[in-house]
Amino acid sequence: AQAVAAGTELAVARKQLAATRVQLRSATTVGARRNTVLLRTQTVLAQVDPLLSTADEIQRYTAHIQGERDWFTTSVVQLVTDLTVLGNYLLETDPAAVDPVRQRAFVEAVKDDLDSVRRDEATLHAFDKSYDGASTRFGRRADAFTKAVRALQQQLKSVAVK
């Protein structure tokens, strides 16, 4: 009788062990899928910092461009002013009374202004190119981030507890 009881207990224990193994396999599978989701989440989160850094870079270039456009505008206004002064001097002064030293000073001022305008334009162009590069990098990173987030969303849906 004891042997029959022990055999019954053993059969029950084997059944419980088999059921536990099934549950363990299921839990292991879910755990592995969740681990994959966590790894993908880590990858997605790693893309945030470069994306934000590129946004900061764009902001810096925007500030540089705004400042350089102000300098450029100031240089152009000064050039126009000095050209006007030179033109008025030449128009309003009798040709025989034109002071060559004064005329040379007006011409030098105009040349300096023109050099400033050209320098400011070159700097502005360089900032524009840098901005374009940063904007392109931001676009690529934002696209990659968006794709990664969408893939993560799909993966999260597949692992969600029902």
BAFI-231611 format. One record per residue (C-alpha): residue number from 1; residue in one letter; chain; x, y, z. Coordinates in steps of 0.05 Angstrom, whole numbers, plus 5000, padded with zeros to 4 digits. Example, Ala and Ser with C-alpha at 12.3 -4.5 7.8 and 13.67 -1.06 7.14 Angstrom:
BEGIN
PT  seq  type  mol     x     y     z
PT    1     a    A  5246  4910  5156
PT    2     s    A  5273  4979  5143
***
This chain:
BEGIN
PT  seq  type  mol     x     y     z
PT    1     a    A  5000  5000  5000
PT    2     q    A  5057  5045  5015
PT    3     a    A  5088  5030  4949
PT    4     v    A  5024  5048  4912
PT    5     a    A  5018  5113  4951
PT    6     a    A  5090  5130  4937
PT    7     g    A  5079  5114  4863
PT    8     t    A  5018  5159  4861
PT    9     e    A  5056  5215  4895
PT   10     l    A  5113  5206  4847
PT   11     a    A  5065  5210  4787
PT   12     v    A  5034  5274  4815
PT   13     a    A  5103  5304  4827
PT   14     r    A  5123  5286  4755
PT   15     k    A  5060  5318  4729
PT   16     q    A  5073  5381  4769
PT   17     l    A  5145  5382  4747
PT   18     a    A  5124  5377  4674
PT   19     a    A  5074  5434  4684
PT   20     t    A  5128  5475  4718
PT   21     r    A  5175  5462  4660
PT   22     v    A  5123  5487  4611
PT   23     q    A  5112  5549  4652
PT   24     l    A  5188  5559  4658
PT   25     r    A  5196  5553  4582
PT   26     s    A  5140  5603  4572
PT   27     a    A  5170  5651  4623
PT   28     t    A  5239  5643  4592
PT   29     t    A  5212  5658  4523
PT   30     v    A  5175  5720  4549
PT   31     g    A  5237  5740  4588
PT   32     a    A  5281  5734  4526
PT   33     r    A  5232  5775  4485
PT   34     r    A  5230  5828  4539
PT   35     n    A  5306  5828  4542
PT   36     t    A  5307  5840  4467
PT   37     v    A  5259  5899  4477
PT   38     l    A  5303  5927  4532
PT   39     l    A  5364  5922  4487
PT   40     r    A  5327  5957  4431
PT   41     t    A  5304  6010  4480
PT   42     q    A  5376  6021  4500
PT   43     t    A  5394  6029  4427
PT   44     v    A  5338  6079  4416
PT   45     l    A  5356  6119  4478
PT   46     a    A  5429  6121  4455
PT   47     q    A  5405  6159  4394
PT   48     v    A  5374  6215  4435
PT   49     d    A  5439  6249  4456
PT   50     p    A  5468  6254  4386
PT   51     l    A  5401  6281  4361
PT   52     l    A  5399  6334  4416
PT   53     s    A  5473  6351  4404
PT   54     t    A  5458  6363  4331
PT   55     a    A  5398  6407  4350
PT   56     d    A  5445  6447  4395
PT   57     e    A  5495  6452  4337
PT   58     i    A  5440  6480  4292
PT   59     q    A  5422  6531  4346
PT   60     r    A  5495  6553  4351
PT   61     y    A  5501  6561  4276
PT   62     t    A  5435  6599  4274
PT   63     a    A  5462  6647  4326
PT   64     h    A  5527  6655  4287
PT   65     i    A  5489  6667  4223
PT   66     q    A  5445  6719  4256
PT   67     g    A  5505  6755  4285
PT   68     e    A  5543  6752  4220
PT   69     r    A  5484  6778  4181
PT   70     d    A  5482  6838  4229
PT   71     w    A  5556  6850  4216
PT   72     f    A  5545  6843  4142
PT   73     t    A  5488  6892  4143
PT   74     t    A  5530  6941  4184
PT   75     s    A  5588  6934  4134
PT   76     v    A  5542  6945  4074
PT   77     v    A  5510  7007  4106
PT   78     q    A  5580  7035  4121
PT   79     l    A  5601  7021  4049
PT   80     v    A  5540  7057  4021
PT   81     t    A  5551  7115  4069
PT   82     d    A  5624  7122  4050
PT   83     l    A  5608  7116  3976
PT   84     t    A  5556  7170  3984
PT   85     v    A  5606  7215  4020
PT   86     l    A  5658  7204  3966
PT   87     g    A  5607  7215  3910
PT   88     n    A  5580  7278  3943
PT   89     y    A  5651  7305  3954
PT   90     l    A  5668  7293  3881
PT   91     l    A  5602  7322  3856
PT   92     e    A  5601  7383  3901
PT   93     t    A  5674  7401  3898
PT   94     d    A  5703  7440  3840
PT   95     p    A  5750  7391  3804
PT   96     a    A  5807  7442  3811
PT   97     a    A  5795  7445  3886
PT   98     v    A  5793  7370  3900
PT   99     d    A  5843  7355  3955
PT  100     p    A  5879  7291  3934
PT  101     v    A  5895  7272  4006
PT  102     r    A  5822  7278  4026
PT  103     q    A  5799  7242  3963
PT  104     r    A  5849  7186  3977
PT  105     a    A  5823  7180  4048
PT  106     f    A  5752  7174  4022
PT  107     v    A  5774  7121  3971
PT  108     e    A  5813  7082  4024
PT  109     a    A  5752  7083  4069
PT  110     v    A  5710  7055  4012
PT  111     k    A  5763  7001  3998
PT  112     d    A  5765  6982  4071
PT  113     d    A  5689  6978  4073
PT  114     l    A  5688  6935  4011
PT  115     d    A  5740  6888  4042
PT  116     s    A  5696  6883  4104
PT  117     v    A  5635  6867  4062
PT  118     r    A  5672  6813  4025
PT  119     r    A  5701  6784  4090
PT  120     d    A  5633  6785  4123
PT  121     e    A  5601  6753  4062
PT  122     a    A  5653  6697  4062
PT  123     t    A  5643  6685  4137
PT  124     l    A  5568  6684  4128
PT  125     h    A  5575  6635  4070
PT  126     a    A  5618  6589  4114
PT  127     f    A  5567  6591  4170
PT  128     d    A  5512  6576  4120
PT  129     k    A  5550  6515  4095
PT  130     s    A  5562  6492  4167
PT  131     y    A  5488  6502  4182
PT  132     d    A  5469  6461  4120
PT  133     g    A  5515  6405  4143
PT  134     a    A  5486  6405  4213
PT  135     s    A  5415  6408  4185
PT  136     t    A  5429  6347  4141
PT  137     r    A  5459  6309  4200
PT  138     f    A  5399  6327  4242
PT  139     g    A  5352  6303  4188
PT  140     r    A  5387  6236  4181
PT  141     r    A  5390  6226  4257
PT  142     a    A  5318  6246  4266
PT  143     d    A  5296  6197  4211
PT  144     a    A  5337  6141  4242
PT  145     f    A  5309  6158  4311
PT  146     t    A  5238  6158  4285
PT  147     k    A  5248  6090  4252
PT  148     a    A  5278  6062  4315
PT  149     v    A  5221  6087  4358
PT  150     r    A  5169  6058  4310
PT  151     a    A  5205  5991  4310
PT  152     l    A  5208  5993  4386
PT  153     q    A  5133  6008  4389
PT  154     q    A  5119  5948  4346
PT  155     q    A  5164  5904  4388
PT  156     l    A  5131  5929  4453
PT  157     k    A  5063  5911  4425
PT  158     s    A  5087  5841  4411
PT  159     v    A  5112  5831  4482
PT  160     a    A  5054  5864  4518
PT  161     v    A  5020  5820  4569
PT  162     k    A  4950  5802  4546
***
